[in-house]
Each structure stands twice: as structure tokens, then as C-alpha cells.
Amino acid sequence: MKVLFATSEVWPLLKTGGLGDVSYSLPHALTEKNIDVRLVLPAYRDVLHELDSFKTIGWLQLNLAGVTRDVRILEATHEQFEMPIWLVDYQQLFDREGNPYTHANGHDWPDNAERFALFSMAVAALSLDKLNIGWKADVVHCNDWQTGLVAAFLDHEPERPRRIFTIHNLAYSGSFSKEEFNRLKLPSAWWSMEGVEFYGNLSMLKAGIVYSDAVTTVSPTYAKEICTAEFGYGLEGVLSSRSYKLSGILNGIDTKVWNPATDSLIPFNFTAQRRNPGKQKNKKALLESYGITADKDKLEAPLLGLVGRLVEQKGIDMVLEAIPRILAETNANIVIIGTGHAYIEAQLNQLNQKYPERVLVFIGYDEEKAHLLEAGSDIFLMPSRFEPCGLNQMYSLSYGTLPIVNRTGGLADTVIDIGETVAESADFAAAKDSEEQAPKPNGFVLDKANTEELIKTIMRALSTFENKKSWQKLQRNAMTQDFSWEKSAGAYIEIYNG
């Protein structure tokens, strides 16, 4: 089976979030199951700088906005990729500094509609072997709004590949004006309530939903949530009416990259059976990396960690409100890594200045720091208001760093509260095959996303931390779960086969 996997970012070439991780891990898991995968993304400047080598394999002539563009297609290799990487190279749109979606000032690139319409047009052409290189896709697997138009461009093709569209986060819909739709001279037949029109605008995400043969999202619970008004962002009707082709497949994690037994980015490796002294040594290294003297008291005190985008979706505002009380009433320390809203970054820096020995902050993202935080922390904070899947809670579980999460999306599918029975965890149970071993408690779950509930749950976790026998049992439960891509990749192959 030939699968063209289209994405707007992929780790380690370029990553802004979880899509980058999935776009690396899932294609490799498919390759291990003998699927012939080609990975395709735009030829951003930063991506070209990261590649080992690349060559031109052909040119496409694509007409967009009434202009015929000569688009070069590159094939690249990289030591961490087992499959060929195809790059859509059109310098006027992709050869620029920084983030693939936003300018350095944080505003969206004004030509994003044109950029990703051209990319989608190229992906559709590549899937049909318009380069005449003898590789025609059986399946084109598209991801998020940046690739939403691929399925629409293929809709009139009589021998098109099967079209799969994965929603990683419904909050980002790729919405553009009717004027932009007209300027790009996109097919007028698309403009209807049953097409790409969404409240008077062009929605690239809706295009992916409407025109694809199957729609997936990244956890079973999120697939249910997005069919409701609370989580549907106005698309709940579109999704509910197409529930026959909607399914939720829980993301996996790359266990070659995120494995405490082999992780090359942490100073001390450890396993579920032999957690100590490795985990404690990593805690010491983590504290010392922030200039903290890791004496006996510091090492015995619970350490709470957080890695993520500093935005309200992730519940960082609740964490900020909770920190002063946690510091006042417990001996816990906190380390936070992330970037996001400037005012949240400023508040974190102020807390660091006020409590330099207890609130440790790194503004930005650093892969090595993130791995060390997962390995060295005792508890991971992830009280997201919504979370399609989430990967950090699975990283944390794998490293014996017990997560505190809100009961939503993939968090509900992966974390069972210490106070729950398996029968009560219906969402988690639904995500598992009946013949699998029943999941066990492995963390702490908020029933409501508010500051008081978060503080109460943190206090409950800290109380459990004091009971070493209970804590170690929870750690074993967490670390012995299978979060690999094996099962999920198999589920995608079933959908590819129709």
C-alpha cells in the first residue's frame, strides 16, 4: 500500500506542537508495518537547513489565483527518517524566516491562504503521480487545516486515492475571507454550506471534513466531544451529520525517543523495575540545571513540572493562580518550560524573581530540557481545558512522573485517577480492546477545570506522594502501560483499507 502523508510540520525538521511529533512517529510506525510511505511538507527555509541532502525529482505547473506557478518538488533524506521526504518548493511562499504560520511579531502570515492552497494543490497532484515517476498513492493522509483543501482538489478525479483527514485540534480552522476565496480563483462549486463555506468565510478545515472519505481525530473521547456545541467551534453539526465516517484513534508516542531506559537526552537512564536511584539523580540534575543546590531537603520535596504552550487552553492561568497557595502551604517546588502569551511569560518571570529557589522557569522550548523535566519531576501539571489527545501526559506516565490532568479528550483516555475504579473510567475502557489487560490508576484527574479544583487535586497528589508505597505502585502502573504506536498504526491501516 502506498500512502502519501501530508503535513505542515514534522519533528525534528520543524515543530511547533504535537502535530510535528505525530507526523514523525506515525509514518515510521506505518513503515514498520510494510506501508510504502512518502512524507510531504512545504520546503520552509529552516527545513532545508536541517536536511542531509536533497535533489529535484520534478516540477509541477499549478494554476492558483489565475497565475501558473512552476513548483519544484524535492526529495530529501535525513538520518532520522526511514522514508523519503518530499518537499513542495515555491520560494515566494515558503522561503522565509521563522514559524511556518506566523510572522516574528506573532501575527499570521497574510498570505497563509495562498501558501497552503498551493501546498494542498501540489499534494493532490503528487498523489496522482503528476510527476510521472511511477509512484501513485493508494491513500493520501492529510493533517489539520493546512492540508484541508487536498481532498477538495481531488474530488473531481475519477481515479483518486482514498482521502483520510485527521483533525489534531479543531480550534484552528484555517478560516479566510470570501474575498480571499475569490482572489485565489478556487472552484466556485466549492462555495456552499455543503462545501467550504463556513459562516461566510472559507474554512480549510471544513473542506477536509466534507470532502474526505474518512475523518479521524486523535482520541476516542475527543471524537465525541467535537460533535457537541462546547467543543465543536460551530462545526458540531457538520461533524455529527458525518459521524458515519468519523472515528477517534489515540495517538501513540515514539518509544525510541521517549523511553527512560534508553533516552540519550537524560543523564541517568532507568526502568519501571529499577526507577531509583536513576529518577532521583535526574531530579538532582534538573534542579542543578537551574542553579539550585539540590540538598537532601530539596530532593525529598515534591517537584512539579510543566512543559507546554503558555496559553489558556493549557490551563496555565489556573496554574499561575494556584502557585502562591501551593508554595505557602507545602514544600513543593515547581519547574516550568514553555512559550506563549507575553503576559503569561511575564507573570512566570515575576514568580521566579519572587521565589527563585522554588519556581524555576525557562521561557522557550528546548528538547533536552523537556526530557530532563519529564525524567526528574515527580508530578506533571496538565490541567488543559480541552486536549484533543495530548502527548506530554503519556511522556510523563512513561517516565514515572504522575500527571494531574483535566477530564477531557485524550487526557480522559490515558489517565485514571487513583480514586477511580476501571469501571468508572468509561472513556479509557472504551479506548482499549476487551482482551487487553484492564488499565490501572496512574494519576490524578480534575472533574472541573477551575483553580480551586486544581489546588484540591494538587494537594491530593502531594498527600499521596508522602505515602511512598502507594506512590511507587502508581509509578509502576504508569510506566508499564503501552503507549507505542503499534495498535494505533494498525487502526489507521484499517481505515486506509476502508
N, C-alpha and C positions, 0 to 999 in steps of 0.2 A: 504494500500500500504506500502511495506517495502522498505526503502531507506537506503543504506549504503553510508554515506557521508565521503569521504576520503580527508584528508588534512594533510599538513606537519606542521601546527601550528594552535593554537586556543587560543584566549584570554579567561580567564585570566591565563591559564596554561603556555602559551608561545606565545609571539607575537613579530614579527619583523616588521610588516607592516599591511596594510589594509586586507590582506588575513586572518590574525588572527581574526580581528573583524567580517568579513563576516562569517567565519567558526563557530563563536559562534551564531551570530544573525539569519542567515538563517535557520539552523537546528531547532532553537527554534520557528521561525515563521512557519515552516512546521509542527512541533509538535502540535502547536495550531490549525492547520487545520486537525488534526487527522491522520497525516502521522506517521508511525512507523519508527523512525529514529535511526540508530546506527552511532555514530561518531567514526571514526578510525584514529589514528595517531601513529607515532613512539613513543616508550617508552623512550624518552630522560630522562636523569638524572634529569634535572630541572622540568620536568613534574611530575615525580614520587614524587618529594619532595612537590609538590603543592596539591596532591590529598588527599582526606579524607580517602579513603580506596580502596583496590583493591584485586582481587582474580584471580587465574588461572582458565580459563574456557576451556583450551585445548592446544594442541601442534600441530604444522604443520611441516611436513618434506618437506623442499623445496630445490630443487637442483639448485644451481647457481654456475657458474664458475667450474662446474664439481665436486662440493662438496655438499653433502647432509647436510643441516643445520637443527637442531632442534630449531624451533622458538616458543617461548611461547606466548600465547595470554592471555592478562589480561583484566578483566572487572573492571572498576573503577567507583566510584561515587564521586561527588563533589557537594557541596550545591548550586552552581550556575548553575548546569546543570540538565535539566529535563529529559534527555535521558541517557542511558548507554554509557559509553566511552570505546571503545576497544583500546587496546594498543598492538602494534607489538613489542615484547620484544626480541631483539637479542643484548646482551650486547656488543659484539665485535664491533658493528657498531653504536650503539646509546647511550651507557652509557659513555658519555664524557662531559666535561665542556663546557658551553657557547653556542654560536649560533648554531642553527641546520644545518647551511650551511657552515659556515666559522670558521676557527681557530681564536684564540685570536689576531693573527697578521694580520687578515683581509683577508688572502688567503683562497680560497675554500679548504674544506677538500679533500685530494687527492683521497679518496675512495667514493666520492659522487655518482658516477655511480653505484657502488655496493650497497651502502646504500639504494638508492631509487629504484633500480631494485628489491632488496629483499622486500622492503616495498610494491611495486606495486604487486609483485607476491603474497604476503600474502593477500593483499586486494582482489585480484581476487579470491583466494581460499576461503576467508571468505564470499564473495558474493554468492558463490556456496554452502555454508554450508559444507565445507570440515571438519569442526569440529564436524559435526553431532549433533548439538544442537537444531535442529528444527527451525532455522531462516535462510531462504534463501531470498536474496534480489530480489525484482522486478526491482529495479533501483540501479545502482552504479553511484554516482555523484562524479566525480574526479575534482581536482582543481590544475591548474598550472603544470609545467613540472615535479615536484616531483612525481606526480601520472600519468604521461602520458603513462607509459607502461601498466597500468591496462587494458585498452581497448584492447591492443595488446595481452596480455596474455589470454584474454577471447575470442579472435577472433575465435579460433577453437572449442569452446564449443557449442554443439548443443542447449542446454537449458540455455543459458547465460541470465543474466539480461540486461535490456536496459542500454546502456552506454552513460552517459552525461559527457561532458568535458567542464569546464569553464576556459577561459583564463582571468586571472586577470591582467597580464602585459606581453605583447608579447616580451618585451625587454629581458626577461630572458627565454632562450630556453632550458636549460639543455643539452648543447652540449658537446659530448665526442668523443674521437678518435675512428677510426675503430679498432685499436689495443685493446682498452678497450671493444668494442663490441665483438671482438673475444675472449678476455680473459674471459669474463662473459659467453661465450658459449650461447649467445642468439640465437633464431631460425634464421637460415640462410635465410629463406624465407622472413624475415622482411627486409633484406638489398636490397632495390631497391628504385628508385625515387618515386614509389608509396607506399613505406613503410616508414621506419625510417631514411633512408639515406638522408643527407642534406649537400650538398657541401663536400662530402667525410667524413663527421662525422655522428655520431649517434645523432639525435635530439629527446629527450624525449617529447618535446612539440609537434613536428610534429606527433609523434606516437599518441598522444591524439587526434589531429585533424583528422588524417587519419582513425583511427580505431573506433572512437566513432560513435554512431548513431545520436547524436546531439551535436553541439558545440555552446556554449554561451559565450558571453563576457559581461562586467559589465556596459555597457551603450549603447544606440542605436547609438550614434554618433561614439563611438569607434569601433563598429562593421563595420561601413562604412570605417573608417579611416584605419583599418588594412588590407583592401583589396587594398590599394594604396602603391606605392613604398615609399612614405615619411614615413609611419608608419608601413610598413609590415615586415621590417627586413629580406627581402628576401623570406618571406613566403606568400607574397601577391598573388602569382599565385596559391599556394596550397589552400589558403582561398577562392579566387574568384571562383575557379573551384568547390568549395564545398559550395557556398553561399546558396544552397538549404537547407542546414542543419545548417546554421549559423544565430544566432539572438543575439540581444543585449537587456539585461534586466537590467535596472538601479538598482544598489544596494540600499537598504534602510539603515537606521540606527536604532540602538537599542534605542527606545524611553523610555525604562525603565532606561537605563544607561545615555543617553544623553537627558535629559529633565530638563530645568532650573527650572521648578516648583517643582521637586522632587529630584534633584541632591544632593546626600549626600556629595559630594566632594567639594561643594562650600559653603561658609559661609552664603550666603543670597540667598534664592530662589525667583524667580519672574516669571511672566507670560507675554504673549503678551499684555494682557489688563492692567496689573499693572507692567510695567517694572521698574519704578522708585518708591522708591529710591533704590530697590534691585540691579539693574545693576550698579548704581553709587557706592554703598557700596562695591560691588565686585571689582570695579576698584580701589577703595582705598585699599582694602585688597591685590590686586595684586601688586600694586606699593610698598606697605609696605613690602611685602614678599621679595622684592629685596633691602630692606633697604632705600627706598626712602620716604622722608617726603611728604605725599600726602596733600599738602595745596590746597587752592582754585584754584590757577593758574594751578597746576598740574592736578587737577580733571577736570577743564574746557578744558584743552588742549586735542586734539585728541590723542588716544592711538592706535597704530598699532601693531597687534600681528601676529606671525608666529609660527606654530608648524609643523615640518616635517623633512624629511631626508635632510641633508645638501649636496645635490648633484645638478649637473647642470640640471638634468631633472626637478627639482622643481623650477628652475629659481632663486636659491639663489644667483648666481653670479650677476644677474641683480639687485637684492635687495641690495647687497653689494655696487654696483656702484651707486645706487640711494640714499643711506642713507646720504652721506655728503651733497648733494644738498637739500634734504628734511629738514635736520637739519638746514641748512643755511637759507632757505627761509620760513620756517614755524615754529610753536611752537609745532609740533607733537613730540611725544615720541614713542619709539619702544621697544617691548619685543619679544625675540626670544628663542624658545626651540627646540633643535634638536641635532642630532649627524650625522656625515658623514665624508666627506673628511677632513683629518687633516689640510690641508692648509686653508680650508674654516673656520674650527673651530678657527684656529689661527687668521685669519682676523677679525672674530667676537669678539674674546677676545681683540684684539687691539683696535677695535672701542669702546668696553666697557671701556677700560682703558682711552681712549681719551675723551669719553663723558659719564662718569659714572652715571650722572643724567638723561641721555636721551636714551641711548642704553643699555638695560638690557638683559643679556644673561645667559642662562643655557644650558651647553653642556651635553647632555644625554637625557633620556626620563623619565618622571615622570607623572603618570596618574593624580594625584591630581593637579599638576602644570598646566597640559594641560587643565583640566576642568576649573580651575580658569582663565586661559588666555582667553578661549572662553567666559566666563561669564563677564570678566572685560574689555576686549578690545572693542574699538568702530569699528575698521576696521580689517579685516583679509587678510593678503597677501598670495596669492596662484597663482603666475604667471607661472605655470608649462608649460614647452614646450610641453609636452604631459601628459595626465592624463586619464588612462582608465575609471575610474569613479571618484575617489576622495571621501573621506568621510568628511574631515575637512571643506569643504565649506558647507556641509549640517549641520554639528555640528554648524558652525558659524551662518548660517541662523536661526537655531532653537533657538540660544541664542541672536538674535538681533545684532550680530556682522557682519556688512555687508562686504561681500567678494569682493576682487579685484582679478579677475581670467583672464586667457588667454582663448580665444575661441577655446577650444579643448575638445574632449572626453566627459566625464561626466560633466565637468565644463560647457560646452555649453548646456547640457541637464538640468541643475539645476539653472543657474544664468542668469537672464535677466537684461541687462543694463538699467539704468534709462532713457537713451535716446532712447531706442528701443520701438517699438510697438510690441504687441504679434505676429502680422502677420509676422514681420521681424524675429522673433525668431523661425525659421522653425524647428531647431533641437529640441528645447524644446517642441514646439507644437506637433511634431511627437511622442514624448515620452509619451504623455498624451492621455487618451481616450477622444473621442469627447464630451461625456456627462459631463466631468469634468468641473469645473469652470476654466475659462481661467486664466493662470498664469499671475502674475503682476510683474513689475520691482522690483528687490530686491537686486541689487548690481551694480558692475562696471566691464566692460569687455574690455580687450585689444583685438584689432584686429590683432596685430602683437606682437610676443614675442621678444621685444628688450628693452633696458634700457630707451630710450627716450619715448617710448610708455608707459612704466610702470610709469615713472615720471609724464607724462602728465595725466595719469589716476588717480594716487595718488592725484595730485593737484586738479583734478576734484572732487574726493571724498571728499577731505578736504574742498573745497568750498561748497559742498552740506551739509557737516557737520555743517557749520555755520548757515544754514537755518534750524532751529530746527523743524519747521513744516514739511518740506519735508523729513527730516531725520526720524522723528517719523513715517511718513507714510510708508517709505521704511522698517523700522523695523517691523511694523505691517504686511506688505506684506510678509516679510521673515518668521516671527515667526508663521504665521497662515497657512503655507504650510504643507502638509502631506508628510513626508519623512519616514514614517514607512515601515516595510517590508510587510504589508498586501497585497498590489497589486502585488509586485514583487514575493512573495511566490506563489501567485495564478498563475502567469505566468510560474514559474518553474514547478508547478504541471501539467499545460497543456503540457509542453514539456515532462515530465515524462510519461504522458499518450500517447504521440506520436501523 
